[in-house]
Amino acid sequence: MKVKVESPRIIKPLYEITPPSKTSQIPLSVFDTVTYDAHIAVIYAYHPPTPSNSAIELGLQKTLAIYREMAGRLGKDERGNLVILLNDKGVKFIEASVESALDHSILLKPSPILLNLHPSLKNVDDLIQIQITRFTCGSMIVGFTIHHRVADGRSASHLLVAWSQATRGLGVNPLPFRDSTIVTPRNPPLIEFEHEGAEFISKRAQKEYSLNGLTPYMKNDVVVEKFHFTPEFITKLKAIASSKNGQNRPFSTFQSLVAHLWRVMTRARNLHCSETTQIRIAVDGRMRLIPRVSNEYFGNLVLWAFPTAKVKDLLREPLPYAANLIHDAIAKVNNDYFKSFIDFASYEAIEKDLIPTADMNKHILCPNLEVDSWLSFPSHDLDFGTGSPCSSMPSFYPTEGMLLLVPSSIGEGDIDAFIPIFKDNLSVFKKLCYSPAFMQIEKLHSYL
């Protein structure tokens, strides 16, 4: 598939009143600076009819006037702290075309082809970028990239919905919510939990980890596969995960599915029984902080849970064991933990010159996993005037062990899991992923 880039340009905010000063700035919060220093790309596909590029562009201009920081640039203040410069330099907007009909197979299997459907993620100053790719059949793909340090997944999804509303000529509703007091440290600080090793790490420890983490596998040994889970499969999985767990608690779809994928990936990797495996799971602070923070809070407000197990325990114990580890680890990332983190990041992390553990430059996570979920994001609301996307998916991220769960476009309640995995491990993963025997308690020991 040859993508022809026709008209790259910069789009700036369109203000209905006198433009504000271009010398102001917004400081990045401790949640912004501890997250990934990288652009993230998402792809949305639309069947014809589709809106014109000019309508989409005008909607973007109006949205940038409301989400003004997205038209700015990252910089530093006089003390060297990271800030967003509200200079209205704008965002990259690319028009592109393909001289053929949309081959929907490219949306079924993740591949490097997807990298042609959004702007480059390397050496980017713009905080968001847009690429509109048109096909001869009338289909359209919107490729969107956003710098993670200015918005987490929930914020990005609200920005996208606002853009679609503005394109349809509607007022943006709800408006973004900003309140710096949410991330203000306490006086005196109260650090109740261990944050070094979780959100932060010393530069020396990071260097040692990088040296010790060398593997005979290379980035090219990784493939990305999409696995589809029906509502029927998920219902069965939840029933198994919630049975005989000793706590008389039902586990959620997320907890049950991640527990299953953790065990399948661990078995497919053929890890030694004495090894330790861990998952990094994003936890949204909007629902954890007291008082509760509005869902429309714009920026980053995410920390991570780290359920951990010995390989032998994870595979010998039934599915409820893994689901319980995940439930308990997430539950610990509560209001007290978030506020302890704010205090630690504001004082001790600076004094010790610690760096974030979040690192998009890691290409091999084995024996660990990272799991992100878009299951609660309003992707169906991204309607530019001619209907919701027929498909939405992440770009091609061949980072072994970095799993992403998204709502499937096939049906209500269906879930797609994007699994980057070593080629050598794929056949075992496929064999066990849908295996009733592997999920069932009484058959488990035969897989050790």
DRENDO-1510 file (C-alpha; in Angstrom, 1 decimal, always signed):
<recs>
REC; n; res; u; v; w
REC; 1; MET; +0.0; +0.0; +0.0 .
REC; 2; LYS; +1.6; +3.3; -1.1 .
REC; 3; VAL; +0.5; +6.3; +0.8 .
REC; 4; LYS; +0.9; +9.6; -1.0 .
REC; 5; VAL; +1.3; +12.6; +1.3 .
REC; 6; GLU; -0.2; +15.6; -0.5 .
REC; 7; SER; -0.5; +18.6; +1.8 .
REC; 8; PRO; +1.3; +18.7; +5.2 .
REC; 9; ARG; +0.7; +22.0; +7.0 .
REC; 10; ILE; +0.3; +23.5; +10.5 .
REC; 11; ILE; -3.1; +24.2; +12.0 .
REC; 12; LYS; -3.5; +26.8; +14.6 .
REC; 13; PRO; -6.3; +27.6; +17.1 .
REC; 14; LEU; -9.3; +29.6; +15.8 .
REC; 15; TYR; -10.4; +32.0; +18.5 .
REC; 16; GLU; -13.9; +33.6; +18.5 .
REC; 17; ILE; -12.6; +36.5; +20.7 .
REC; 18; THR; -9.2; +38.3; +21.0 .
REC; 19; PRO; -6.5; +35.7; +21.1 .
REC; 20; PRO; -4.9; +35.3; +24.5 .
REC; 21; SER; -1.2; +36.0; +25.3 .
REC; 22; LYS; +1.4; +33.7; +23.7 .
REC; 23; THR; +3.8; +34.1; +26.6 .
REC; 24; SER; +2.0; +32.2; +29.3 .
REC; 25; GLN; +2.7; +28.6; +30.3 .
REC; 26; ILE; +1.3; +25.6; +32.2 .
REC; 27; PRO; +3.6; +23.6; +34.5 .
REC; 28; LEU; +3.7; +19.9; +34.0 .
REC; 29; SER; +2.4; +18.0; +37.1 .
REC; 30; VAL; +4.2; +15.2; +38.8 .
REC; 31; PHE; +1.9; +12.8; +37.0 .
REC; 32; ASP; +2.8; +14.3; +33.6 .
REC; 33; THR; +6.6; +14.1; +34.2 .
REC; 34; VAL; +6.5; +10.5; +35.6 .
REC; 35; THR; +4.7; +9.1; +32.5 .
REC; 36; TYR; +6.1; +8.1; +29.1 .
REC; 37; ASP; +8.2; +10.7; +27.3 .
REC; 38; ALA; +6.9; +9.7; +23.9 .
REC; 39; HIS; +4.1; +10.1; +21.3 .
REC; 40; ILE; +1.3; +7.5; +21.1 .
REC; 41; ALA; -0.6; +6.8; +17.9 .
REC; 42; VAL; -4.2; +5.7; +17.3 .
REC; 43; ILE; -5.9; +4.8; +14.1 .
REC; 44; TYR; -9.6; +5.3; +13.3 .
REC; 45; ALA; -11.2; +4.0; +10.1 .
REC; 46; TYR; -14.5; +5.2; +8.6 .
REC; 47; HIS; -16.8; +3.9; +5.9 .
REC; 48; PRO; -18.2; +6.3; +3.3 .
REC; 49; PRO; -19.7; +8.8; +3.2 .
REC; 50; THR; -17.1; +10.8; +5.2 .
REC; 51; PRO; -16.8; +14.5; +6.0 .
REC; 52; SER; -14.6; +16.8; +4.0 .
REC; 53; ASN; -11.0; +17.5; +5.1 .
REC; 54; SER; -11.9; +21.2; +5.4 .
REC; 55; ALA; -14.7; +20.4; +7.8 .
REC; 56; ILE; -12.4; +18.3; +9.9 .
REC; 57; GLU; -9.7; +21.0; +9.8 .
REC; 58; LEU; -12.2; +23.7; +10.9 .
REC; 59; GLY; -13.3; +21.5; +13.8 .
REC; 60; LEU; -9.7; +21.0; +14.8 .
REC; 61; GLN; -9.1; +24.7; +14.8 .
REC; 62; LYS; -12.1; +25.3; +17.1 .
REC; 63; THR; -11.0; +22.5; +19.4 .
REC; 64; LEU; -7.5; +23.9; +19.8 .
REC; 65; ALA; -9.0; +27.1; +21.0 .
REC; 66; ILE; -10.5; +25.2; +23.9 .
REC; 67; TYR; -7.6; +22.7; +24.4 .
REC; 68; ARG; -5.1; +25.4; +23.9 .
REC; 69; GLU; -2.1; +23.6; +25.4 .
REC; 70; MET; -2.3; +21.1; +22.5 .
REC; 71; ALA; -1.2; +23.8; +20.1 .
REC; 72; GLY; +1.7; +24.7; +22.3 .
REC; 73; ARG; +5.2; +23.1; +22.8 .
REC; 74; LEU; +7.0; +21.5; +25.7 .
REC; 75; GLY; +9.7; +23.7; +27.2 .
REC; 76; LYS; +11.3; +24.7; +30.5 .
REC; 77; ASP; +10.7; +27.6; +32.8 .
REC; 78; GLU; +13.4; +29.8; +34.4 .
REC; 79; ARG; +14.0; +27.1; +37.1 .
REC; 80; GLY; +14.4; +24.3; +34.5 .
REC; 81; ASN; +11.0; +22.7; +35.2 .
REC; 82; LEU; +9.1; +21.2; +32.3 .
REC; 83; VAL; +6.1; +23.3; +31.1 .
REC; 84; ILE; +3.8; +23.6; +28.2 .
REC; 85; LEU; +4.5; +26.9; +26.4 .
REC; 86; LEU; +1.1; +28.4; +25.3 .
REC; 87; ASN; +2.6; +29.8; +22.1 .
REC; 88; ASP; -0.1; +28.7; +19.6 .
REC; 89; LYS; +2.5; +27.2; +17.3 .
REC; 90; GLY; -0.1; +24.8; +16.2 .
REC; 91; VAL; -0.3; +21.1; +15.2 .
REC; 92; LYS; +0.8; +19.1; +12.1 .
REC; 93; PHE; -2.1; +18.3; +9.8 .
REC; 94; ILE; -1.4; +15.9; +6.9 .
REC; 95; GLU; -3.6; +15.1; +4.0 .
REC; 96; ALA; -2.8; +11.8; +2.2 .
REC; 97; SER; -4.3; +9.4; -0.3 .
REC; 98; VAL; -4.0; +5.9; -1.5 .
REC; 99; GLU; -4.8; +5.0; -5.1 .
REC; 100; SER; -6.9; +2.0; -4.3 .
REC; 101; ALA; -9.9; +0.9; -2.1 .
REC; 102; LEU; -9.3; +0.4; +1.6 .
REC; 103; ASP; -8.1; -3.1; +2.1 .
REC; 104; HIS; -9.7; -3.9; +5.4 .
REC; 105; SER; -7.3; -6.7; +6.1 .
REC; 106; ILE; -4.8; -4.1; +7.2 .
REC; 107; LEU; -7.2; -3.3; +10.1 .
REC; 108; LEU; -7.4; -7.0; +11.1 .
REC; 109; LYS; -3.8; -7.8; +11.7 .
REC; 110; PRO; -1.3; -5.3; +13.2 .
REC; 111; SER; +1.7; -4.7; +10.9 .
REC; 112; PRO; +4.3; -2.1; +10.0 .
REC; 113; ILE; +1.9; -0.9; +7.3 .
REC; 114; LEU; +0.0; +1.0; +10.0 .
REC; 115; LEU; +3.0; +3.3; +10.5 .
REC; 116; ASN; +2.2; +4.9; +7.1 .
REC; 117; LEU; -1.3; +5.9; +8.3 .
REC; 118; HIS; -0.2; +8.4; +10.9 .
REC; 119; PRO; +2.6; +11.0; +11.2 .
REC; 120; SER; +6.0; +9.9; +12.4 .
REC; 121; LEU; +6.5; +9.5; +16.1 .
REC; 122; LYS; +10.2; +10.5; +16.0 .
REC; 123; ASN; +11.7; +13.9; +16.6 .
REC; 124; VAL; +8.3; +15.6; +17.0 .
REC; 125; ASP; +7.8; +19.0; +18.5 .
REC; 126; ASP; +4.0; +19.2; +18.0 .
REC; 127; LEU; +2.0; +17.8; +20.9 .
REC; 128; ILE; -0.6; +16.3; +18.6 .
REC; 129; GLN; -0.5; +15.4; +14.9 .
REC; 130; ILE; -3.2; +14.4; +12.5 .
REC; 131; GLN; -3.2; +12.5; +9.2 .
REC; 132; ILE; -6.3; +12.1; +7.1 .
REC; 133; THR; -5.8; +9.3; +4.5 .
REC; 134; ARG; -8.4; +9.0; +1.7 .
REC; 135; PHE; -9.1; +5.9; -0.4 .
REC; 136; THR; -10.7; +5.6; -3.8 .
REC; 137; CYS; -13.7; +3.7; -2.3 .
REC; 138; GLY; -14.5; +6.8; -0.2 .
REC; 139; SER; -13.2; +5.3; +3.1 .
REC; 140; MET; -11.1; +7.5; +5.4 .
REC; 141; ILE; -8.6; +6.8; +8.0 .
REC; 142; VAL; -7.7; +9.3; +10.8 .
REC; 143; GLY; -4.3; +8.8; +12.2 .
REC; 144; PHE; -3.8; +10.7; +15.5 .
REC; 145; THR; -0.7; +11.0; +17.6 .
REC; 146; ILE; -0.4; +12.7; +21.0 .
REC; 147; HIS; +2.5; +13.3; +23.4 .
REC; 148; HIS; +1.8; +11.2; +26.5 .
REC; 149; ARG; +3.3; +13.9; +28.9 .
REC; 150; VAL; +0.4; +16.2; +28.1 .
REC; 151; ALA; -2.5; +13.8; +28.3 .
REC; 152; ASP; -3.3; +10.3; +29.5 .
REC; 153; GLY; -5.6; +8.0; +27.6 .
REC; 154; ARG; -8.8; +9.3; +29.1 .
REC; 155; SER; -7.8; +12.9; +28.4 .
REC; 156; ALA; -6.9; +12.0; +24.8 .
REC; 157; SER; -10.2; +10.4; +24.3 .
REC; 158; HIS; -12.1; +13.4; +25.5 .
REC; 159; LEU; -10.0; +15.6; +23.2 .
REC; 160; LEU; -10.9; +13.4; +20.3 .
REC; 161; VAL; -14.6; +13.5; +21.1 .
REC; 162; ALA; -14.5; +17.3; +21.4 .
REC; 163; TRP; -12.9; +17.5; +18.0 .
REC; 164; SER; -15.6; +15.4; +16.5 .
REC; 165; GLN; -18.3; +17.6; +18.2 .
REC; 166; ALA; -16.7; +20.8; +16.8 .
REC; 167; THR; -16.5; +19.3; +13.4 .
REC; 168; ARG; -20.3; +18.6; +13.5 .
REC; 169; GLY; -20.9; +22.2; +14.4 .
REC; 170; LEU; -21.8; +21.4; +18.0 .
REC; 171; GLY; -20.5; +23.0; +21.2 .
REC; 172; VAL; -17.9; +21.0; +23.1 .
REC; 173; ASN; -19.5; +19.3; +26.0 .
REC; 174; PRO; -18.2; +18.5; +28.5 .
REC; 175; LEU; -15.4; +21.1; +28.7 .
REC; 176; PRO; -12.0; +20.1; +29.9 .
REC; 177; PHE; -11.5; +20.4; +33.7 .
REC; 178; ARG; -8.2; +21.8; +35.0 .
REC; 179; ASP; -7.3; +22.2; +38.7 .
REC; 180; SER; -3.7; +22.3; +39.8 .
REC; 181; THR; -4.6; +21.9; +43.5 .
REC; 182; ILE; -5.3; +18.2; +42.8 .
REC; 183; VAL; -1.6; +17.6; +42.4 .
REC; 184; THR; -0.4; +20.0; +45.1 .
REC; 185; PRO; +1.8; +18.2; +47.8 .
REC; 186; ARG; +0.8; +18.3; +51.4 .
REC; 187; ASN; +2.5; +20.4; +54.0 .
REC; 188; PRO; +4.2; +18.7; +55.7 .
REC; 189; PRO; +4.5; +15.8; +53.2 .
REC; 190; LEU; +3.4; +12.3; +54.3 .
REC; 191; ILE; +5.2; +9.6; +52.3 .
REC; 192; GLU; +3.6; +6.3; +53.4 .
REC; 193; PHE; +4.6; +3.9; +50.6 .
REC; 194; GLU; +7.7; +2.9; +48.7 .
REC; 195; HIS; +7.8; +4.7; +45.4 .
REC; 196; GLU; +11.4; +4.2; +44.5 .
REC; 197; GLY; +11.3; +1.0; +42.4 .
REC; 198; ALA; +7.7; +1.6; +41.5 .
REC; 199; GLU; +7.3; +4.9; +39.7 .
REC; 200; PHE; +10.9; +6.0; +40.1 .
REC; 201; ILE; +14.3; +4.5; +39.9 .
REC; 202; SER; +17.9; +5.7; +40.4 .
REC; 203; LYS; +20.0; +6.4; +37.3 .
REC; 204; ARG; +22.5; +3.8; +38.5 .
REC; 205; ALA; +19.8; +1.1; +39.0 .
REC; 206; GLN; +18.4; +1.9; +35.6 .
REC; 207; LYS; +21.8; +1.4; +34.0 .
REC; 208; GLU; +22.3; -1.9; +35.8 .
REC; 209; TYR; +18.8; -3.0; +34.8 .
REC; 210; SER; +19.6; -2.2; +31.2 .
REC; 211; LEU; +22.8; -4.2; +31.3 .
REC; 212; ASN; +21.3; -7.2; +33.1 .
REC; 213; GLY; +18.2; -7.2; +30.8 .
REC; 214; LEU; +20.2; -8.1; +27.7 .
REC; 215; THR; +18.5; -10.9; +25.8 .
REC; 216; PRO; +19.5; -13.1; +22.8 .
REC; 217; TYR; +16.2; -12.0; +21.3 .
REC; 218; MET; +16.1; -8.9; +19.1 .
REC; 219; LYS; +13.2; -6.5; +18.3 .
REC; 220; ASN; +12.8; -8.2; +14.9 .
REC; 221; ASP; +11.9; -11.4; +16.7 .
REC; 222; VAL; +8.7; -9.9; +17.9 .
REC; 223; VAL; +5.3; -10.0; +16.1 .
REC; 224; VAL; +2.1; -8.3; +17.1 .
REC; 225; GLU; -1.1; -10.5; +17.0 .
REC; 226; LYS; -4.7; -9.5; +17.6 .
REC; 227; PHE; -6.8; -11.9; +19.7 .
REC; 228; HIS; -10.6; -11.6; +19.7 .
REC; 229; PHE; -12.7; -12.4; +22.7 .
REC; 230; THR; -16.5; -12.8; +22.4 .
REC; 231; PRO; -18.9; -11.9; +25.3 .
REC; 232; GLU; -19.6; -15.6; +25.6 .
REC; 233; PHE; -15.9; -16.4; +26.2 .
REC; 234; ILE; -15.5; -13.5; +28.6 .
REC; 235; THR; -18.6; -14.6; +30.6 .
REC; 236; LYS; -17.2; -18.1; +30.9 .
REC; 237; LEU; -13.7; -16.7; +31.9 .
REC; 238; LYS; -15.2; -14.5; +34.6 .
REC; 239; ALA; -17.2; -17.4; +36.0 .
REC; 240; ILE; -14.0; -19.5; +36.2 .
REC; 241; ALA; -12.0; -16.7; +37.7 .
REC; 242; SER; -14.6; -15.9; +40.3 .
REC; 243; SER; -15.2; -19.5; +41.4 .
REC; 244; LYS; -13.6; -20.9; +44.5 .
REC; 245; ASN; -11.4; -17.8; +45.1 .
REC; 246; GLY; -11.7; -17.9; +48.8 .
REC; 247; GLN; -12.9; -14.3; +49.0 .
REC; 248; ASN; -16.5; -14.8; +47.6 .
REC; 249; ARG; -15.9; -11.9; +45.2 .
REC; 250; PRO; -16.7; -11.7; +41.5 .
REC; 251; PHE; -13.9; -10.4; +39.4 .
REC; 252; SER; -14.3; -7.9; +36.6 .
REC; 253; THR; -13.9; -8.4; +32.9 .
REC; 254; PHE; -10.5; -6.7; +33.0 .
REC; 255; GLN; -9.2; -8.6; +36.0 .
REC; 256; SER; -10.4; -12.0; +34.7 .
REC; 257; LEU; -9.1; -11.4; +31.1 .
REC; 258; VAL; -5.7; -10.0; +32.3 .
REC; 259; ALA; -5.3; -12.9; +34.7 .
REC; 260; HIS; -5.9; -15.4; +31.9 .
REC; 261; LEU; -3.5; -13.6; +29.5 .
REC; 262; TRP; -0.8; -13.3; +32.2 .
REC; 263; ARG; -0.9; -17.1; +32.7 .
REC; 264; VAL; -1.0; -17.9; +28.9 .
REC; 265; MET; +1.9; -15.5; +28.2 .
REC; 266; THR; +3.9; -17.0; +31.1 .
REC; 267; ARG; +3.4; -20.5; +29.8 .
REC; 268; ALA; +4.1; -19.5; +26.2 .
REC; 269; ARG; +7.4; -17.9; +27.2 .
REC; 270; ASN; +8.4; -21.2; +28.9 .
REC; 271; LEU; +9.8; -19.3; +31.9 .
REC; 272; HIS; +11.6; -21.2; +34.6 .
REC; 273; CYS; +9.4; -22.0; +37.6 .
REC; 274; SER; +11.7; -20.1; +40.0 .
REC; 275; GLU; +11.5; -16.8; +38.0 .
REC; 276; THR; +9.3; -13.9; +39.1 .
REC; 277; THR; +6.8; -12.3; +36.7 .
REC; 278; GLN; +5.1; -8.9; +37.2 .
REC; 279; ILE; +2.4; -6.9; +35.4 .
REC; 280; ARG; +2.5; -3.1; +35.1 .
REC; 281; ILE; -1.2; -2.0; +35.1 .
REC; 282; ALA; -2.3; +1.6; +34.7 .
REC; 283; VAL; -4.7; +2.9; +37.4 .
REC; 284; ASP; -6.7; +6.0; +36.9 .
REC; 285; GLY; -6.6; +8.4; +39.8 .
REC; 286; ARG; -9.8; +10.2; +38.9 .
REC; 287; MET; -11.7; +7.3; +40.5 .
REC; 288; ARG; -9.3; +6.8; +43.4 .
REC; 289; LEU; -8.6; +10.3; +44.8 .
REC; 290; ILE; -10.8; +11.7; +47.6 .
REC; 291; PRO; -12.7; +13.9; +46.8 .
REC; 292; ARG; -13.3; +12.2; +43.5 .
REC; 293; VAL; -11.8; +14.0; +40.5 .
REC; 294; SER; -14.0; +14.8; +37.4 .
REC; 295; ASN; -13.6; +12.4; +34.5 .
REC; 296; GLU; -12.9; +15.6; +32.4 .
REC; 297; TYR; -9.7; +16.4; +34.3 .
REC; 298; PHE; -7.2; +17.1; +31.5 .
REC; 299; GLY; -3.7; +15.9; +31.8 .
REC; 300; ASN; -2.1; +12.8; +33.3 .
REC; 301; LEU; -3.6; +11.3; +36.5 .
REC; 302; VAL; -2.4; +7.7; +36.3 .
REC; 303; LEU; -0.2; +5.5; +38.5 .
REC; 304; TRP; +0.5; +1.8; +38.2 .
REC; 305; ALA; -0.3; -1.4; +40.1 .
REC; 306; PHE; +2.3; -4.2; +40.0 .
REC; 307; PRO; +0.8; -7.6; +40.7 .
REC; 308; THR; +3.7; -10.1; +41.1 .
REC; 309; ALA; +4.0; -13.9; +41.3 .
REC; 310; LYS; +6.5; -16.7; +41.0 .
REC; 311; VAL; +6.0; -18.6; +37.7 .
REC; 312; LYS; +5.4; -21.9; +39.6 .
REC; 313; ASP; +2.6; -20.4; +41.7 .
REC; 314; LEU; +1.0; -18.6; +38.7 .
REC; 315; LEU; +0.8; -21.8; +36.7 .
REC; 316; ARG; +0.1; -24.3; +39.4 .
REC; 317; GLU; -2.6; -22.3; +41.1 .
REC; 318; PRO; -6.0; -21.9; +39.4 .
REC; 319; LEU; -7.1; -18.8; +37.5 .
REC; 320; PRO; -8.7; -17.2; +40.6 .
REC; 321; TYR; -5.2; -17.0; +42.2 .
REC; 322; ALA; -4.0; -14.7; +39.4 .
REC; 323; ALA; -7.2; -12.7; +39.3 .
REC; 324; ASN; -6.9; -12.1; +43.1 .
REC; 325; LEU; -3.3; -10.9; +42.8 .
REC; 326; ILE; -4.5; -8.4; +40.2 .
REC; 327; HIS; -7.5; -7.2; +42.2 .
REC; 328; ASP; -5.4; -6.7; +45.4 .
REC; 329; ALA; -2.6; -4.9; +43.6 .
REC; 330; ILE; -5.0; -2.4; +42.0 .
REC; 331; ALA; -6.9; -1.9; +45.2 .
REC; 332; LYS; -3.7; -0.8; +47.0 .
REC; 333; VAL; -3.3; +2.1; +44.5 .
REC; 334; ASN; -5.9; +4.1; +46.4 .
REC; 335; ASN; -6.3; +7.7; +47.7 .
REC; 336; ASP; -3.5; +7.3; +50.3 .
REC; 337; TYR; -1.1; +5.9; +47.7 .
REC; 338; PHE; -1.8; +8.7; +45.2 .
REC; 339; LYS; -1.3; +11.4; +47.8 .
REC; 340; SER; +1.9; +9.7; +49.0 .
REC; 341; PHE; +3.2; +9.6; +45.5 .
REC; 342; ILE; +2.5; +13.4; +45.0 .
REC; 343; ASP; +4.5; +14.1; +48.1 .
REC; 344; PHE; +7.4; +11.8; +47.2 .
REC; 345; ALA; +7.6; +13.1; +43.6 .
REC; 346; SER; +7.5; +16.7; +44.8 .
REC; 347; TYR; +10.3; +16.4; +47.3 .
REC; 348; GLU; +12.3; +13.1; +47.7 .
REC; 349; ALA; +12.4; +12.1; +44.0 .
REC; 350; ILE; +13.9; +15.5; +43.2 .
REC; 351; GLU; +16.4; +15.4; +46.1 .
REC; 352; LYS; +17.6; +11.9; +45.0 .
REC; 353; ASP; +17.6; +12.9; +41.3 .
REC; 354; LEU; +15.4; +9.8; +40.5 .
REC; 355; ILE; +14.1; +9.1; +37.0 .
REC; 356; PRO; +10.7; +7.6; +35.9 .
REC; 357; THR; +10.5; +3.8; +35.4 .
REC; 358; ALA; +8.0; +4.4; +32.5 .
REC; 359; ASP; +10.2; +3.9; +29.4 .
REC; 360; MET; +9.0; +3.5; +25.9 .
REC; 361; ASN; +12.5; +2.6; +24.7 .
REC; 362; LYS; +12.2; -0.9; +26.3 .
REC; 363; HIS; +11.5; -3.4; +23.5 .
REC; 364; ILE; +11.5; -6.6; +25.5 .
REC; 365; LEU; +9.6; -6.8; +28.8 .
REC; 366; CYS; +10.0; -10.6; +29.4 .
REC; 367; PRO; +9.4; -12.0; +32.0 .
REC; 368; ASN; +7.1; -9.1; +32.8 .
REC; 369; LEU; +4.1; -7.6; +31.1 .
REC; 370; GLU; +2.5; -4.2; +30.8 .
REC; 371; VAL; -1.3; -4.0; +30.2 .
REC; 372; ASP; -3.2; -0.9; +29.2 .
REC; 373; SER; -7.0; -0.8; +28.7 .
REC; 374; TRP; -9.1; +1.4; +26.4 .
REC; 375; LEU; -12.2; -0.5; +27.3 .
REC; 376; SER; -13.9; +2.5; +29.1 .
REC; 377; PHE; -12.9; +5.1; +26.5 .
REC; 378; PRO; -15.7; +6.6; +24.3 .
REC; 379; SER; -14.3; +5.6; +20.9 .
REC; 380; HIS; -17.8; +5.2; +19.5 .
REC; 381; ASP; -18.5; +8.9; +20.2 .
REC; 382; LEU; -15.8; +9.9; +17.7 .
REC; 383; ASP; -18.4; +10.9; +15.0 .
REC; 384; PHE; -17.3; +13.6; +12.6 .
REC; 385; GLY; -20.8; +13.9; +11.2 .
REC; 386; THR; -21.2; +10.7; +9.2 .
REC; 387; GLY; -21.1; +8.0; +11.9 .
REC; 388; SER; -18.8; +6.3; +14.3 .
REC; 389; PRO; -15.5; +4.6; +13.2 .
REC; 390; CYS; -15.9; +1.1; +11.8 .
REC; 391; SER; -12.6; +0.2; +13.4 .
REC; 392; SER; -10.2; +1.7; +15.9 .
REC; 393; MET; -6.8; +0.3; +16.9 .
REC; 394; PRO; -3.4; +1.3; +18.2 .
REC; 395; SER; -0.5; +1.7; +15.8 .
REC; 396; PHE; +2.2; -1.0; +15.4 .
REC; 397; TYR; +4.1; -1.2; +18.7 .
REC; 398; PRO; +6.3; -4.4; +18.6 .
REC; 399; THR; +7.3; -4.1; +22.3 .
REC; 400; GLU; +7.3; -7.7; +23.6 .
REC; 401; GLY; +4.9; -8.0; +26.5 .
REC; 402; MET; +3.1; -4.7; +26.1 .
REC; 403; LEU; -0.6; -5.7; +25.9 .
REC; 404; LEU; -3.5; -3.4; +24.9 .
REC; 405; LEU; -7.2; -4.2; +25.4 .
REC; 406; VAL; -9.7; -2.3; +23.2 .
REC; 407; PRO; -13.4; -2.5; +22.5 .
REC; 408; SER; -13.9; -4.5; +19.3 .
REC; 409; SER; -15.8; -3.1; +16.4 .
REC; 410; ILE; -17.4; -6.5; +15.8 .
REC; 411; GLY; -20.1; -6.3; +18.5 .
REC; 412; GLU; -21.2; -5.0; +21.8 .
REC; 413; GLY; -19.1; -6.5; +24.6 .
REC; 414; ASP; -16.4; -8.0; +22.3 .
REC; 415; ILE; -12.8; -7.2; +23.1 .
REC; 416; ASP; -9.7; -7.2; +21.1 .
REC; 417; ALA; -6.3; -7.8; +22.7 .
REC; 418; PHE; -3.2; -6.7; +20.9 .
REC; 419; ILE; -0.3; -9.0; +22.0 .
REC; 420; PRO; +3.3; -8.3; +21.0 .
REC; 421; ILE; +5.1; -11.7; +21.4 .
REC; 422; PHE; +8.2; -13.5; +20.4 .
REC; 423; LYS; +7.7; -15.5; +17.2 .
REC; 424; ASP; +8.9; -18.6; +18.9 .
REC; 425; ASN; +6.2; -18.3; +21.6 .
REC; 426; LEU; +3.3; -17.6; +19.3 .
REC; 427; SER; +2.2; -21.1; +18.5 .
REC; 428; VAL; +1.9; -22.1; +22.2 .
REC; 429; PHE; +0.1; -18.8; +23.0 .
REC; 430; LYS; -2.5; -19.5; +20.2 .
REC; 431; LYS; -2.9; -23.1; +21.5 .
REC; 432; LEU; -3.7; -22.0; +25.1 .
REC; 433; CYS; -5.4; -18.7; +24.6 .
REC; 434; TYR; -8.8; -20.2; +23.9 .
REC; 435; SER; -8.2; -23.6; +25.5 .
REC; 436; PRO; -11.0; -24.6; +28.0 .
REC; 437; ALA; -8.6; -27.1; +29.5 .
REC; 438; PHE; -6.0; -24.5; +30.3 .
REC; 439; MET; -8.6; -22.3; +31.9 .
REC; 440; GLN; -10.2; -25.0; +34.0 .
REC; 441; ILE; -8.8; -25.7; +37.5 .
REC; 442; GLU; -8.6; -29.5; +37.3 .
REC; 443; LYS; -6.6; -29.7; +34.1 .
REC; 444; LEU; -4.0; -27.1; +35.0 .
REC; 445; HIS; -1.1; -29.3; +36.2 .
REC; 446; SER; -0.7; -31.0; +32.8 .
REC; 447; TYR; +0.6; -27.7; +31.4 .
REC; 448; LEU; +3.6; -27.4; +33.8 .
</recs>
